[in-house]
Amino acid sequence: MDKLRGGSLVGGGSSSGAASTTPGQEHQQLEQYQYPKNLIEQYLRASSKIKKFERAGFFKRFAPSVVDVQADFQRLAYSFEESGIQQYAAMCHIGYAKCESYGGAPQRESEAYLRAARSFLAAHNESGRLHLRTRHSGFREGALHCYHRAADRAVDGCVFKAAILRELKQLQRQLDSTSSFASPTHQIHDLEISAETSGQRGDFRSALQHYDDIVDNVYERRGARMYGELLRRVEVLRLLLLVHLNLPPARQSPAHIKLIEYYYNLAQFESLPCSADDGGSAERPGAFVPEQQQYALAEITCAWVERKMCDLKHLLRDFGAEFGSLSDMERQLLAVMHAELARSY
């Protein structure tokens, strides 16, 4: 038996080399064998860290930091792309974008969402070539959402935003020509465009109705946290439109009354500012409006309710001057309201 063993070892030198693998090589071979599984486990760990940070500010006191999680998402995104698992690469880019949002870098956040959209689109095209059942909605829906998020976070009027909208328009053209698919993102985007068009031609009641429809649409889908920036913008516009239209209580909806009462009570120090991060419902007035803006809006509401029109005129001017992040529609409405008050007060 010893001779047989010796003969087999001598006669098969390559077998000897394979049999004498080190523990490190065996571990590396095992990692290669479990490669996709390990990547997905790493993605899930990174995602759980993001959730902890969102809920409790965990990384503000303990390691690892947001920068470390961001590096994990970036590394994993490239690894998934090399492995051809584009949908997970897209989700890693979304995680990276969330980390950028905590650092207050909207341009880099927009770039990350654009990478996510392209990865979802690549996954959609690949599933079509393989004739998978998910091709008709899932990945394309993800691409649409990420394109809109990228456009929302990009600076208005820049070349980068124009490029995003060009890619989005091309995808929408494909949707119109191949199916009757209508995504929630499409519906919300169309409502916002309709509201802006109504506001530009002076039909402020129709604009208010469109913004109300946006809020109802988002709340019905339980997607408030997904559309935080949109809800902030829409809430400011709805409140300003209510002040400008000066509707009597009988013509205000329950949602309008709730919105006005929230800001008036805030001005009277009868309540504290709400936030989507305080553990309460995200479907509340003020949930996505920064605290400083909430107090400014409360002063505007109080001046309107108490008919202090001179004060209201100055508060509207100050609101536009103080907050540089306001959208073009918000600034246009503030200018119209200020000009109308200036003629009488």
Salt bridges, closest charged atoms under 4 A:
ASP2 OD1 - ARG5 NH1 3.18
GLU31 OE2 - HIS27 NE2 3.31
ASP72 OD1 - ARG75 NH2 3.67
GLU81 OE2 - HIS93 NE2 2.93
GLU100 OE2 - ARG108 NE 3.17
GLU109 OE2 - ARG149 NH2 3.66
GLU109 OE1 - ARG153 NE 3.06
GLU126 OE1 - ARG129 NH2 2.50
ASP152 OD2 - ARG149 NH1 3.89
ASP152 OD1 - ARG233 NH1 3.31
ASP156 OD1 - LYS161 NZ 2.46
GLU167 OE2 - ARG118 NH2 2.48
GLU192 OE2 - ARG233 NH2 2.86
ASP212 OD1 - ARG238 NE 2.77
ASP212 OD2 - HIS256 NE2 2.71
GLU229 OE2 - ARG232 NE 3.34
GLU229 OE2 - ARG233 NH1 3.83
ASP278 OD1 - ARG284 NH2 2.83
GLU283 OE2 - ARG222 NH1 3.91
GLU306 OE1 - LYS308 NZ 3.19
ASP318 OD1 - ARG317 NE 3.50
GLU330 OE1 - ARG232 NH2 3.17
GLU340 OE1 - HIS244 NE2 3.93
